[in-house]
Amino acid sequence: MDNRESHITEGHNANRAVNIAMLGGDGIGPEVVQATRPVIDGLANRSDLGITFNLTDINYSGSDYEQHGTLFEHNLAARLQSNDLVLFGALGTPSIAPGILERGVILAMRTAFDQAVNVRPVRLYPGVSSPVQGVTPESCDIVFVRENLEGSYAAGGSSVHDNTEREVAIQESISTASTIRRTVHYAFSLAQNRRKKLTLCHKSNILRAAGALWQRIVDEESQHFPDVEVDYVNADAMCLHLPLSPDRFDVVVTDNLFGDILTDLGAMVQGGIGLAASANINVERTAPTMIEGVHGSAPDIAGRGWASPYATMLSLAMGLAHYGHVQAAQAIENAVAAEIRSQPIISGSDLPGGTQGVGERVAERVTRADSSQLPGSLFDGLALSPS
């Protein structure tokens, strides 16, 4: 494993460069991260944006675990710590059992860097067809705010009498008021700067203790945001309402497990996992925020140039907005949307120019700065999030 510095440096409105660790990982991860590099160059070439970048390539993949047993705490954490953003491709290979890299790297990073909030937009861009009949760009513009450190993901679980009929498995779920409050306050702040509606999604009729705690925190935080309308939807009912009535929702706040599941349903509604951006946010900006498309490593198509880099680019936009670079974030989103309208094939063997070709074309649009502004940008709200 090694790292090297990029050549990109230019002005930043906070008088310092944005430091980004480029971690491609496994499968299609290196391809989508590499395709995003020209977009960063395009931003750097825009004198009106006044933004600088220091990029560091971090070479880590599943093979490091297979060969050396290396996980997050073994040197990787120290190499990422000094960055503002970790631009993450994907981790995972068929030869490594599920859960090892997810817990040993991804969840470990979230905990170590206090990435308490996961933000997942569900937006249907013009030119993209939703598989759900009747869903339009005007009706599908939602942001899920997911608690990112606790719930069912906080404990490893345990079992006794394994591989017998007496086997018992215990899987805990942990919810604390302080962590829920950070997530809920963030969600309210975002809703305040969008369409002023927040929906709590849980399963409080069955998960009564955790559900009551979430509802109490939402009720208390709502007193600080009197302009934001609040409602509640059970998680199972959300599986019905999300595809059929996405215009009902603005900001949805939910727990770790429900958020993980529902946002993949949202990715389907918005036209596919190749458009599903994500940011694991350190709210106070005291440690790196990890940004990633959520498509996974997709080893079956790795190296073919079939992968969509749009989710990675939009994730980069979210990370830049979190650090106050709203114009740069909007430039990426506008360029991505314009490219999608021009080339509606977003992935697969017919993707024009392949993965890297998409990156080059989006970068040209960013540099030309001639893409029309999309209405209702997410990025103002991200920039105004609590710090």
C-alpha positions in Angstrom: 0.0 0.0 0.0 1.2 3.5 -0.8 0.0 7.0 -1.4 1.0 9.9 -3.6 0.0 13.5 -3.9 -1.9 15.0 -6.8 -0.8 18.1 -8.7 -4.0 20.0 -8.2 -3.9 23.2 -6.2 -6.0 26.3 -6.6 -7.8 28.8 -4.4 -10.4 27.9 -1.9 -13.0 30.3 -0.4 -11.8 29.2 3.0 -8.2 29.9 1.9 -7.1 26.3 1.9 -7.3 23.4 -0.4 -9.9 20.6 0.0 -7.9 17.5 0.9 -9.4 14.4 -0.7 -8.2 10.8 -0.2 -9.0 8.8 -3.4 -9.7 5.2 -2.3 -10.8 3.1 -5.3 -10.8 -0.3 -3.6 -12.2 -3.4 -5.4 -14.2 -4.2 -8.6 -15.6 -1.2 -10.3 -14.5 1.1 -7.5 -11.2 2.2 -9.1 -12.9 2.8 -12.4 -15.6 5.2 -11.0 -13.0 7.0 -8.8 -10.7 7.4 -11.8 -13.5 8.7 -13.9 -14.2 11.4 -11.3 -10.7 12.8 -11.5 -11.3 14.8 -14.7 -14.3 16.4 -13.0 -12.1 17.5 -10.2 -9.7 18.9 -12.8 -12.6 20.7 -14.4 -13.5 22.4 -11.1 -9.9 23.3 -10.6 -9.8 25.1 -14.0 -12.8 27.3 -13.1 -11.4 30.6 -11.8 -14.8 31.7 -10.8 -15.1 28.8 -8.3 -11.9 29.6 -6.4 -11.3 26.1 -5.1 -8.2 24.1 -4.7 -7.6 20.3 -4.2 -4.9 18.2 -2.8 -5.6 14.6 -3.8 -4.0 11.5 -2.2 -4.3 8.1 -3.8 -4.9 5.4 -1.1 -4.2 1.9 -2.4 -6.3 -0.4 -0.4 -8.5 -3.3 -1.5 -9.7 -6.7 -0.4 -6.3 -8.2 -1.4 -4.7 -6.3 1.4 -6.9 -8.2 3.8 -6.3 -11.5 2.1 -2.6 -11.1 2.0 -1.9 -9.3 5.3 -5.1 -9.3 7.3 -5.1 -5.5 7.0 -8.3 -3.7 8.1 -9.1 -0.1 9.0 -7.1 0.1 12.2 -3.9 -1.2 10.6 -2.3 2.0 9.2 -5.3 2.9 6.9 -6.9 5.1 9.5 -3.8 7.2 10.0 -3.5 7.7 6.2 -7.0 9.0 5.9 -7.2 11.1 9.0 -5.7 14.3 7.6 -8.2 14.6 4.7 -11.5 16.5 4.5 -13.1 13.9 2.3 -12.6 10.2 1.5 -13.8 9.6 -2.1 -14.6 5.9 -1.8 -15.1 3.5 -4.7 -16.2 0.1 -3.3 -14.9 -2.8 -1.3 -15.6 -6.5 -1.6 -14.6 -9.6 -3.5 -16.3 -13.0 -3.9 -13.3 -14.6 -2.1 -13.9 -12.7 1.2 -16.8 -13.6 3.4 -19.6 -11.0 3.6 -19.2 -8.8 6.7 -15.5 -8.8 7.1 -14.7 -5.7 5.1 -18.1 -4.1 5.8 -17.5 -4.2 9.5 -13.7 -4.2 9.5 -13.3 -1.2 7.2 -16.5 0.7 6.4 -18.3 0.6 9.8 -14.9 1.0 11.5 -14.3 4.2 9.5 -17.7 5.6 10.3 -17.1 5.1 14.0 -13.5 6.3 14.1 -14.3 9.4 12.1 -17.6 10.0 13.9 -19.6 10.0 10.6 -22.8 10.2 12.6 -25.2 11.0 9.7 -25.7 9.3 6.3 -27.3 11.5 3.7 -28.9 9.7 0.6 -30.7 11.8 -2.0 -33.5 10.2 -3.9 -33.9 12.4 -7.0 -35.1 11.5 -10.4 -33.2 13.6 -12.9 -34.7 14.8 -16.2 -34.0 12.2 -18.9 -34.0 9.2 -16.5 -37.0 6.9 -16.6 -38.1 5.5 -13.3 -39.3 1.9 -13.4 -42.3 3.1 -11.4 -45.0 4.4 -13.8 -46.0 8.0 -13.2 -43.0 9.1 -11.2 -41.5 12.3 -12.7 -38.6 14.6 -11.8 -41.1 17.0 -10.3 -42.5 14.4 -8.0 -39.3 12.6 -6.9 -36.9 14.8 -4.8 -36.3 13.4 -1.4 -33.4 13.3 1.1 -33.0 10.4 3.5 -31.1 11.3 6.7 -30.0 8.1 8.3 -28.5 7.6 11.8 -25.1 6.1 10.9 -23.4 4.8 14.1 -25.9 2.8 16.1 -29.0 0.6 15.8 -28.5 -2.9 14.7 -25.0 -2.0 13.3 -23.5 -1.1 16.6 -23.1 -4.6 18.1 -21.7 -7.7 16.5 -24.2 -10.1 18.0 -23.5 -13.5 19.5 -24.6 -17.1 19.5 -24.4 -20.3 21.5 -24.8 -23.9 20.6 -23.8 -23.1 17.0 -24.8 -25.5 14.3 -27.3 -27.4 16.5 -31.0 -27.3 17.0 -30.4 -25.6 20.3 -28.6 -22.7 18.6 -29.5 -19.2 19.9 -28.5 -16.0 18.1 -28.7 -12.6 19.8 -28.5 -9.4 17.7 -28.7 -6.3 19.7 -29.9 -2.8 18.6 -28.6 0.2 20.4 -30.2 3.7 20.4 -28.9 6.6 22.4 -30.7 10.0 22.9 -27.5 12.0 22.1 -26.8 10.3 18.8 -30.4 10.3 17.7 -30.6 14.1 18.5 -27.6 14.8 16.3 -29.2 13.0 13.4 -32.6 14.6 14.0 -31.2 18.1 14.4 -29.3 17.7 11.2 -32.4 16.5 9.4 -34.5 19.4 10.7 -31.8 21.9 9.6 -31.8 20.4 6.1 -35.6 20.4 5.9 -35.6 24.1 7.0 -33.7 24.9 3.9 -35.7 22.8 1.6 -39.5 22.4 1.4 -39.9 22.5 5.2 -41.3 19.0 5.8 -39.7 16.2 7.9 -41.0 12.6 8.2 -39.9 10.3 10.9 -39.7 6.7 9.7 -39.5 3.9 12.3 -41.6 0.9 13.5 -42.7 2.3 16.8 -45.9 0.1 17.0 -43.6 -2.9 17.5 -40.1 -1.5 18.4 -41.7 0.5 21.2 -38.8 1.5 23.3 -36.6 2.7 20.4 -39.5 4.1 18.6 -40.6 6.2 21.6 -37.1 7.5 22.0 -36.9 8.6 18.4 -40.4 10.2 18.6 -39.5 12.1 21.8 -36.3 13.5 20.2 -38.2 14.6 17.1 -40.9 16.3 19.2 -38.3 18.2 21.2 -36.3 19.2 18.2 -39.4 20.4 16.3 -39.8 23.1 18.9 -36.7 24.8 17.4 -38.0 24.5 13.9 -41.6 25.8 14.0 -41.8 26.3 10.3 -41.1 22.6 9.5 -44.1 20.3 9.2 -43.6 16.9 10.9 -45.3 13.6 10.3 -44.6 9.9 10.9 -44.7 6.8 8.7 -44.0 3.2 9.7 -41.1 1.6 7.9 -43.2 -1.1 6.2 -45.8 1.5 5.1 -42.9 3.5 3.6 -42.2 0.6 1.3 -45.6 1.3 -0.2 -45.7 5.1 -0.1 -42.1 5.7 -1.4 -42.6 4.3 -4.9 -46.2 5.3 -5.3 -46.3 8.8 -3.7 -42.7 10.1 -3.6 -44.0 13.7 -3.7 -45.4 13.2 -0.2 -41.8 13.4 1.2 -39.1 16.0 1.5 -36.6 15.0 4.3 -37.0 11.5 5.8 -35.1 10.8 9.1 -34.7 7.2 10.2 -32.6 4.7 12.0 -29.6 2.9 10.6 -31.2 -0.4 9.5 -34.4 1.1 8.1 -32.3 3.8 6.3 -30.1 1.2 4.7 -33.0 -0.8 3.3 -35.3 2.1 2.3 -32.7 4.1 0.4 -32.0 1.1 -1.9 -35.7 1.1 -2.6 -35.4 4.8 -3.3 -32.5 4.1 -5.7 -34.8 2.0 -7.7 -37.4 4.7 -7.8 -34.9 7.3 -9.0 -33.8 5.1 -11.9 -31.1 2.8 -10.6 -28.3 2.2 -8.2 -25.8 3.9 -10.6 -27.4 7.2 -9.7 -27.5 6.7 -5.9 -25.1 9.1 -4.2 -24.2 9.0 -0.5 -22.3 10.9 2.1 -21.2 9.6 5.5 -20.9 13.0 7.2 -18.8 14.1 10.1 -21.2 16.8 11.1 -18.7 19.0 13.0 -16.1 18.7 10.3 -13.5 17.5 12.7 -12.7 14.3 10.8 -13.1 13.1 7.2 -16.5 12.7 5.6 -16.7 9.6 3.4 -18.5 10.0 0.1 -19.4 7.1 -2.1 -21.8 5.7 -4.7 -23.6 2.8 -3.1 -23.5 0.4 -6.1 -20.9 -1.9 -4.5 -17.9 -3.5 -6.2 -19.9 -5.3 -9.0 -17.0 -7.7 -9.8 -18.9 -9.3 -12.7 -18.5 -6.1 -14.7 -15.2 -4.8 -13.3 -12.7 -3.7 -16.0 -15.3 -3.5 -18.8 -16.0 0.2 -18.6 -19.7 -0.5 -18.1 -20.1 1.1 -14.6 -21.8 4.4 -14.1 -19.6 7.0 -12.4 -22.6 9.4 -11.9 -23.2 8.4 -8.3 -19.6 8.9 -7.4 -19.6 12.4 -9.0 -22.8 13.4 -7.2 -21.3 12.1 -3.9 -18.3 14.3 -4.5 -20.7 17.2 -5.0 -22.3 16.4 -1.6 -19.0 16.4 0.1 -17.9 19.7 -1.4 -21.2 21.3 -0.4 -20.7 20.0 3.2 -17.5 22.1 3.2 -19.3 25.2 1.8 -18.4 24.9 -1.9 -22.0 25.1 -3.1 -21.2 26.5 -6.5 -18.7 23.7 -7.2 -21.3 21.2 -6.0 -24.0 22.7 -8.2 -21.6 22.7 -11.2 -21.1 18.9 -10.9 -24.9 18.3 -10.5 -25.7 20.5 -13.4 -23.1 18.9 -15.6 -24.2 15.4 -14.7 -27.9 16.2 -15.3 -27.0 17.7 -18.7 -25.0 14.7 -19.7 -27.8 12.3 -18.7 -30.2 14.3 -20.8 -27.8 14.1 -23.7 -26.8 10.4 -23.2 -29.7 8.6 -21.4 -27.8 5.3 -21.3 -26.2 5.5 -17.8 -24.5 2.1 -17.6 -23.9 -1.2 -19.3 -22.2 -2.4 -22.5 -23.8 0.4 -24.5 -22.5 3.2 -22.3 -21.0 5.7 -24.8 -17.3 6.0 -24.3 -17.4 3.7 -21.3 -17.0 4.8 -17.7 -14.0 7.0 -18.3 -15.7 8.6 -21.3 -18.5 9.7 -19.1 -16.0 11.3 -16.8 -14.3 13.2 -19.6 -17.7 14.5 -21.0 -18.9 15.6 -17.6 -15.6 17.3 -17.0 -15.9 19.2 -20.2 -19.4 20.4 -19.2 -18.0 21.5 -15.8 -15.2 23.4 -17.4 -17.5 25.1 -20.0 -19.9 26.1 -17.2 -22.8 26.1 -19.7 -25.1 23.6 -18.1 -28.5 25.0 -17.0 -29.2 25.3 -13.3 -31.4 22.6 -11.8 -34.2 23.8 -9.5 -34.3 22.8 -5.9 -30.7 22.0 -5.2 -29.8 19.9 -2.2 -26.5 21.7 -1.7 -27.5 24.9 0.0 -28.9 22.9 2.9 -25.8 20.7 3.2 -23.6 23.7 3.4 -25.8 25.2 6.2 -25.8 22.0 8.2 -24.8 22.3 11.9 -21.1 22.6 12.7 
